[in-house]
Amino acid sequence: MTKSKISLLGVFALTTLFGCSKYETSTTSDLQELKEYYSPTGFDPASFTPDTTALVMENIAGPDLVPSPACLAVLPTGEVFVGVDMMGSLGKEPGKGSIIKLIDSDNDGTYETHSEFVKVDNPRGIMAVGDQVFVLHTVFNESTGEAERMDLVEFVDKDGDGVADGPANPLIKNICSPESLRSRGTDHATNGIRMGIDGWIYIAVGDFGFHEAEDRSGKKMTMLGGGIVRVRPDGTEMEVYAHGTRNIYDVAIDPFMNVYTRGNTNDGGGWNIRFIHYVQSGEYGYPSLFKNFTDEIIPALADLGGGSGTGSYFMDDDRWPVEYNHVPMMADWGRSQLFIHRVTMDGPGFTQKDERFIKLSQITDVDVDGSGRMFLAAWDGAGYKGSPEKGYVVKVVPKDWTYEAFPDLKAASVEELAEILKANNSVTRFHAQQELLKREADQAAMAALKIAQDKSLPLQNRVAGIYTYAQAACASGVEELLKLSEEDKIREFALRALADRKSCLSNVPEEAFIAAVHDANPRVQAAAIVGLGRLGKKDAAETLLEIQAPATAKIPEPGTEGPHATPNSAIILPHLAVKSLVELEAVDATVEAIDSNPKLALWALRYMHDPKAVEGLMKAYENSEDEELKNEILTTISRLYQEEAPYDGSWWWSTRPDTHGPYYKGITWESSDKIKDFLVQEYSNANPSKKNFFAGLNDRHRMEISELGTVTEELIVEETKVDLEAIKNKKGQVGESSIEDVILAMSEVKGDPVKGKALFTSQGCIACHSIEKGQVMKGPFMGQIGSIMNRDQITESILKPNASISQGFASFMIDTKDGETYMGFITAESADELTLRDITGNATTVKKNNIRSRKEMENSIMPAGLANSLSYEELSSLVTFLEQQK
C-alpha cells in the first residue's frame, strides 16, 4: 500500500471514528515565513566568507578576576556571571570554584566592579533570570572531601548587592553518576543549562548519565548515558527530552524550540564531534546503537572530526548582520573556535553547513545580553585541572553597534511587558516573558494571547506569545490554543504548547492530535506524534501505526558501520511514532499491526519487553508464509531475548565503551526462556543455509545461546614489538636541548609529514597508538590529535608525557583477585570485562568480577626520552605529521 493511500485511509478512519468531529486533517501548510527565517532571501551562504574585522572584540576580564572560566551567563542588562573552575575537568580538590559577577554600571565598555557572587565547586552551567541565578555544579562531602553529587540549584540576590542572599535552593539533586564523578572528576558529567521560551530549563547531560536524580517534588529518575533532561524552573516535572549522546556540554535553543548541540570526540572510538538537531523523545544512539543499529536512531546532521564542543548559543538578534543572525553558534574548546552552523529546513528536520567564525583560545562558553553584546569565555591553556594564571572573558559586538538601554522590567505594566515581548531579539522576549509570568495569571495570559493571535507580527513573536500564554493559563488555556491550532502557520507551535506539560493535559482532546498526524506539514505531524505519546491514551496507537517506515531504516550489513551522522529527515516521523507507541505501552495494537504495517510494528516491538509481545510475535511467525517477514519477526524475537539491566550507578562509563549493542549490559527477563526454546527449535528445523541466519542473530544481539552457533571470526591482532629502552637512551639534538629551546625550534623548523609518518613507526609510537579509524584500537588514539592539541602542546606531550594527560590518554593499574597486576591503557570496556593494552602493545582482557582494584595513574606510562635521538628537523616532521591528524 502506498504512503498516499495510507494517508487517505487515515483521514477516512478519523471520519469514521469521530463522526462529525470538528478536528480535521489539514491538507495545506504555510512554511514560507519559517523557511525564510533560517534561509533569508538575498543571502547566499555558499558565496559568503566570515569577516571578523566587521566585529569589535575587547577583553573585559583576565585571570586576576576570572581564572579558568568554565561557563558564563549574562543578564539582559549586561551583568556577566562567570563560572570560575580552577579544579578543571579532572581535578578532585574542592574549594577552587566560584561565580564572579562583572558589572559595567555606566555601559562604557569597562567592567569597573566585580563581586564574588557565590562559592561553588565545578560550575558547569549558569542561567541568570531576574534576581535568580540557576547553577549546575559539583557538591563535595565536607567530611571526606570527595565529590558527592551534582546539583542544579537556584541562588537569589533580592537586594542586588552582587552576592547571593543565602544558601543554594536545590531544584534537582544528584543529577550525576556518583561513582564516575568521584573516580574521574566532573569531565563527562552534567554540564550546561539554558531556558527556552517554553519555560523549561534544558540540561546537557554528559555520558556519565545519572542515577536516581531527584527533583523538588521528590520524583526520581535514572538515565544510562548522555542526553538532554529538562525541568521546570521551580524544580518540578523533571523528564528526559532526548537520549543517546556522548559528552555534550551545552544546548542552543532557537525561538521555535529547536534544540541543538555540538558534542565532544570519543578519543578515536568512532564518535567524532557531531552537530545534532534534537526532536523531543528522539534516540541518537550513543554508545549502543550508533554503529550497528543505525536504522533505529535519528542521526546527527554532521560528523565534524576531532575536537571538543563546549558552550552553545542560538543567535536571534536583528541588530547583528544577517550573515551572523538566526544561526546556532557552537564553541569548540579543542579547536579554539566559535563555529556557525547554518541550518536549512528539511521536512521535520534540518540540514546544516558549518563554518568558522571567531577564533578564541580554548573557548568554553558564549552568551548574549539584551543590548546585543556577545560575551565569550576562554580557558586559554588552563589545563585539565585548571589554573589561577589562565583564562579571560571578551565582549564582541558588530562594528556599527550602539548601546541600547534595557527596559526596567520590574517597573513595567502588563501592557508594557506585552509590548516588550514583541522585540526583535530572543533575549528581550525571553526576559519580558519571565517577568510577565510573575504577574497576575489571567492578565498575563490575555496579554500573551493577543500577541499569539496577531497575524501582523513576525512568527517568532507569535510563538513567544503562544508559550507565554500556555504557561500562564495551563489547563484553562486549552480552548484558545486549539483555536490557534486551526491556523496553518502556527499549528505546530500550538500543538506543542498543548502537550508540553503533563501537569496541564487534563482538558486536551486527543482528537486534535490524531487529526494532525497526517497534516500536510511534516513539522505538525512530528508535534502531533510526540503529543500523542505524552497524552497517554492507547487508542491513539491505531493512527500511529499508519505511519510508514522509510527504506532508509535499514540494518547495516554485518561488519559495517551504519550512517549515524548523515541527515535523514525521512526517519524522524516513524522514529517518533515508535517512541510514542512504546510510551503508550500499546502492545496489543502493535502486534495486530504486524499484518498491515510490519516494518513499523516490528520496529516498535523491539522495545516492548512484555510476554504478550513475545506471544504475538510467535503467533505471527507461525501464521506467515512470507519468508522475508518471518525473518524480520525472528530478528525482533531475538532482540527481545535480553533487556537492558537496571542501572545502579556502579558499572557504566568508559572513554572506550562497548559499542556493539543493542544493550550495554543485557540481562534475561521472564520471557527469555520461552524465546530461547522457540529459537532453538526453529534452528533445529531449519535447512543448513538458514542456520547461518540464526547464528548471525545470535552474534548481532549477543544472546550467547550456544545451540545457535556463531559466524563471527575472532580478530587476530599482530602485536608490534618495540625496544623502547633502546630508543629512549639514544642521544641526539633533542635530547641535548632544553624543552623551551625545542618548542621554540618547532615554530621555526619546517617538518616533512611524510618523514614524520615513518618516524611514528620507528620511534615506537605505533606500538601504543593507532592513527586511522578502523585500525585495531591500541592505546590513546592519535587520529584526531591535531584537533585537540596545538603544535606546542603536541611537542610538550612527547617530551614531557606527564605534563598534561588528556582525556583518553590516562593509564590504569589493575590488580586482580587472583594476584595479577596489569598496567596500561583501557582500549575497550563493556559491563562485564575490559581490555588493557600495555606500553609494548600487548593486550589483556580482564573480567570485571575478577578486579580487586582499578586505579587511574597520575603519570603517563609513556617513557620520557623517546624523542631524544631525533634532530630538530626529525621531531618537527613527527609533530607536523601528528598536527595533520584531524
GUKOLMAR-154584 format. One record per residue (C-alpha): x, y, z. Coordinates in steps of 0.5 Angstrom, whole numbers, plus 2048, in hexadecimal, padded with zeros to 3 digits. Example, Ala and Ser with C-alpha at 12.3 -4.5 7.8 and 13.67 -1.06 7.14 Angstrom:
BEGIN
8197F7810 81B7FE80E 
END
This chain:
BEGIN
800800800 8038077FE 80480C803 7FF811800 7FA80B800 7FB80A808 7FA812809 7F4812806 7F280B80A 7F480F810 7EF81580E 7EA81080D 7EB80D813 7EA813817 7E4815814 7E180E816 7E480E81D 7E281581F 7DC81681A 7DB81E81A 7E182081E 7E382781D 7EA82581C 7EC824815 7F3822812 7F582880E 7F7827807 7FB82E807 80183080A 80583780B 80C83680C 80E83C808 81084180E 81383C812 81883A80C 81A84180B 81C842812 82183C811 82383E80A 822845809 820848802 82684B7FF 82C848803 830842800 83483F805 83883B7FF 83B8417FD 83C844804 842844808 84284780F 84684D810 84784E818 84A855816 843857816 84385681D 846859823 849855829 84B85782F 84E854836 84A85583C 84D851841 85384D842 856847846 85684C84C 84F84C84C 84C846848 852841848 85083A845 84983D843 845836841 83E83A840 83A840840 83384483F 83184B83E 82B84E841 82885383C 82A85983F 83185783E 834854844 83884E843 838848847 83F844846 84083D849 84783C84C 84983584C 85183484E 84F82D84F 84E82C848 84B825845 850820848 85282484F 84F821855 85182685A 84B82A85D 84B83285E 84D834858 847837855 84283D855 83E841851 840848850 83C84E84E 83E853849 83B85A848 83C860844 837864847 83886A842 83886683C 83E869839 841862838 84686283E 84385D843 846861849 84385D84F 842856851 840851856 84084A859 839848858 83A84185B 83F83C85C 83D835859 842830856 84282E84F 83D83384C 83B830845 834833843 83183A845 82B83E843 829845846 822847846 82084D84A 82384C851 823845850 82A84184E 82983A84D 82F83684D 83182F84C 83782D850 83B827854 83A82685B 83F824860 83F820866 84182486C 84481E870 84781A86A 849820866 84681B860 84281D85A 83B81B85D 83681D857 834822852 82E827854 82A82C850 829832854 826839855 82983F858 826845859 82884C85A 82285085C 82685685F 82A857859 83185785C 834852858 83484D85D 83084785E 82B848863 82C841866 82D83A865 82B83685F 82483485E 82482E85A 82082C854 823825852 828821857 82C81C855 82C81D84D 83281984C 83581284D 839813854 83E80D853 84081084C 84081784F 845815855 84A811850 84A81584A 84881C84C 843821849 84581F842 84081C83E 83B81D844 835822843 836829840 83382F83D 82C83183E 82783683A 82083883B 81C838835 81683D833 811837835 81483883D 81883183D 81F831840 82382D83B 82982983E 82E82683A 83081F83D 83781C83B 83881583A 839813841 831814842 82E814848 82B80F84E 825811852 825818851 81F81B855 81B822853 818826858 811822858 81581C85A 815819853 81B814852 81E81384B 82480F848 82780F842 82C80B83F 83180F83A 830816838 82A81A835 826820837 82282183D 81D82783F 81A829845 81582F847 81883584A 815833851 81982C850 81382884F 811824849 818821847 81881D841 81C81A83B 81C81E835 82081A831 826815832 82C81282E 83181782E 838817831 83B81D834 837823832 839829836 83382E835 82D82F831 82B83482C 82383582B 820839826 81A83E826 816838823 818833829 81D82F824 82382D828 82A82C826 831829829 838828827 83B82282A 84282082C 84681B829 84781482B 84E81382B 84E80F825 84980A827 84480C821 841812824 844819821 840820822 83981F820 83582581F 82E823821 827826820 822823825 81B820825 81781F82B 81781882D 81D816828 822811829 829813826 82D80C827 83380D82B 83680882D 83280282C 82E804825 832809821 83780481E 8337FD81D 82B7FF81E 82B80681A 824804817 82180681E 82480C81F 82481481D 82B81581A 82F81B81B 82F821816 836821815 83D81D817 842822818 84881E81A 84C81F820 84B825825 84882782C 84182A82B 83F82F831 83B835832 83583682D 83083B82B 82B83D826 82B844823 825847823 82684F823 82585381D 82A85881F 82F85381C 831853815 82C84E811 832849810 833848817 82C848819 82784281A 82C83D81B 82F838820 83683A823 83A835826 84083682A 846830829 84B83082E 85082C82A 850830824 850836828 84A839823 84383B823 83F83881E 83983A81A 834834818 82F837812 829832812 82483180D 81D82E80E 81D82780B 81682480D 815823814 81D824815 823828812 82982880E 82F82C810 83583080D 83B831813 840837812 84583A817 84384181A 847843820 84E841822 84F841829 85483D82E 850836830 84983A830 845837836 83E83B835 83A840832 834844834 83184B831 82D851835 827855834 82B85A830 82E85582B 83585582F 83884E82E 83D84B833 842845833 846842838 84D83F836 85083983A 85783C837 85B836839 859835840 85A82D83F 855828841 856829849 855831848 85A837849 85A83D84D 85E840848 85A83F841 85384183F 84F84783D 84984A83A 84884E834 842852831 84085282A 83B857826 83A85981F 83E85F81C 83886381C 835861822 833866827 83186582E 829865830 827865837 82385F839 81C86183C 81A860843 81685A843 81485A84A 81186184A 80D860843 80685E843 803858840 80185C83A 80885F839 80B85883A 807855835 80A85B830 811859832 80F851830 80F854829 816855829 81B853823 81F84F827 81E84982B 82284C832 81D851833 81784D831 819848836 81A84C83C 81485083B 81084983B 813847841 81184E844 80A84D841 809847844 80A84984B 80484E84B 7FD84C84C 7FC846848 7F5848844 7F884F842 7FF84C840 7FB84683C 7F784B838 7FC850836 80084A833 7FA847830 7FA84E82C 80184D829 800846827 7F9848823 7FD84E820 7FE84C819 802852817 80785081C 80D84C81A 80D84581B 812845821 80E84A825 807846824 80B840826 80D84382C 80684582E 80483E82D 80983B832 808841837 800840836 801839837 80583A83E 80083F841 7FA83B83F 7FC834840 7F682F83F 7F183583F 7F4837838 7F3831834 7ED834830 7F183A82E 7F783682C 7F2832828 7EF838824 7F783A823 7F8833820 7F383481A 7F8839817 7FD835813 80383A814 80383881C 7FF83281C 80682E81E 807833824 800833827 80082B827 80782B82A 80583082F 7FE82C831 802826832 808829835 80782883D 80482283F 801825845 7FD82A840 7FA82483C 7F382383F 7EF82683A 7F3825834 7EF82182F 7F381B82C 7EF81C825 7F2822823 7F981F823 7F6819820 7F481D81A 7FA82181A 7FE81A819 7FD81A811 7FE822811 80182580A 80682880E 80B823811 80D827817 806827819 80681F818 80C81F81D 809823822 80281F822 806818822 80A81B828 80481E82B 80081782B 80581482F 805819834 7FD819835 7FE811836 7F880F833 7F9808830 7F380982B 7F880D827 7FC807825 7F880681F 7F980C81C 80180C81E 80180581B 7FF808814 80680C813 80B80880F 812807810 81680980A 81B805806 82180880A 81F805810 8247FF80E 8287FB812 82F7FC811 8337F680E 8377F2812 83E7F5814 83C7FB811 83A802815 834805813 83280C811 832810818 834817816 830818810 82A81C810 82481780F 81D81B80F 81981580D 81B811813 818816818 811815818 81180E818 81680E81E 812813822 80C80E820 810808823 81180C829 80A80E82B 80880782A 80D80582F 80B80A833 803808833 805801834 8017FF82E 8037F882E 7FC7F582B 7FB7FA825 8027FA823 8027F2823 7FC7F381F 7FF7F781A 8057F2818 8007F0812 7FE7F7810 8057FB811 80A7F6813 8107FB813 80E800818 80A7FB81C 8107F681D 8157FC81E 8117FE824 8107F7827 8187F7827 8177FB82E 8117F8830 8137F3836 80C7F0837 80A7E9837 8047EB832 8097EE82D 80D7E782D 8077E382C 8047E8827 80B7E7823 80B7E0823 8047DF821 8057E481B 80B7E0819 8077D9819 8027DC815 8067E0810 8087DC809 80C7E2807 8147E0808 8167E8809 8117E980E 8137E3812 81A7E5812 8187EC815 8147E981A 81A7E481C 81E7EB81D 8197EE821 8187E8826 8207E7826 8207EE828 81B7ED82E 8207E8831 8237ED835 8227F3838 8267F983B 8287F8842 8257FD847 82B802848 82D80284F 83280784E 83880384F 83A7FF848 839805843 83E809840 84580983C 84880D837 848807832 841804834 83E7FE831 83B80082A 8397F9827 8327FA82A 82C7F982B 82D7F9832 8327FC836 8317F783C 82C7F2839 8287ED83E 8237E883D 81C7E9840 8157E5841 8147E3839 81C7E2838 81B7DA839 8157DA834 8197DE82F 81F7D982F 81B7D382F 8177D6829 81D7D8825 8217D1827 81B7CD824 81B7D281E 8227D181D 8227C981D 81C7C9818 8207CE813 8247CC80D 82B7CD80D 82B7D3809 8267D680E 82A7D4814 82F7DA813 82A7DF813 8287DC81B 8307DD81C 8307E4819 82A7E681E 82E7E2824 8347E7822 8307ED821 82C7ED827 8317EA82B 82D7E582E 8327E082F 82E7DA82E 8337D482D 82E7D0829 82D7D5823 8357D6822 8387DC81F 83B7DF819 8407E481C 8477E281B 84C7E5820 8507EA81E 8587E981F 85C7EE820 8637EE81E 8677F1824 86C7F7823 8727F5827 8777FB828 87D7FC82C 87B803830 881803834 88680382E 88280882B 88280D831 88980C833 88C80F82C 88E81682D 88D81B827 88C822826 88582282A 88881E830 88D823831 889829831 88482C836 87D82C835 87C833834 88183382E 87E82D82B 87783082B 87A837828 87D833823 87782F821 87483681F 87A83881A 87C831817 87782E812 876827812 87482280D 86E81E80F 87081880A 87681780E 872818815 86E812813 87480E812 876810819 87080F81C 87280881B 87980881C 87880B823 874806826 86D80B825 86A805821 86A800827 86580482B 862809826 85D808820 85C80E81C 85780B817 85080A818 84E802817 85580081A 8557FC820 855800826 85B80082A 85C80682F 85B80D82E 85880F827 85C814823 85881481D 85581B820 85A81E824 85B82481F 854826821 855825828 85C828829 86082D826 86882D824 86B82F82A 86682A82E 86882482A 86F82682B 86F826832 86B820833 87081C82F 87681F833 87281F83A 86D81A83A 86B81B841 86A823840 86282283E 85F81C83D 85981D838 852819838 853812836 85B812837 85B81083E 85D80A840 85B805845 85E80084A 8597FA84B 85A7F5851 8567EE850 8537EA856 8587E4853 85E7E8854 8607EB84E 8617F284C 8617F6846 8627FD843 86080083D 85B804839 854801839 852800832 84B7FD832 8467FC838 8407F9839 83B7F883F 83F7F1840 8467F283E 84B7F783C 8517F6837 8587F9839 85E7FB835 8657FC838 86A800835 86D7FB831 8677FA82D 8657F3831 85D7F3832 85A7EF838 8527EE839 8507EE841 84A7EC843 8477F2848 8457ED84D 84C7EB84E 84E7F284F 8507F4856 8537FB855 85380084F 857806850 85880C84B 85F80D84B 86281484C 867814847 868811840 86B80A83E 86E80D838 87580E83A 878815839 87E815834 87B81182E 87D81782A 88481882D 887815827 88481A822 88682081F 88282681F 880825818 87E81E819 87A82081F 87782681B 875820816 87281C81B 86E82281E 86C824817 86981D816 86581D81C 86382481B 85F822815 85C81C818 85581F819 
END
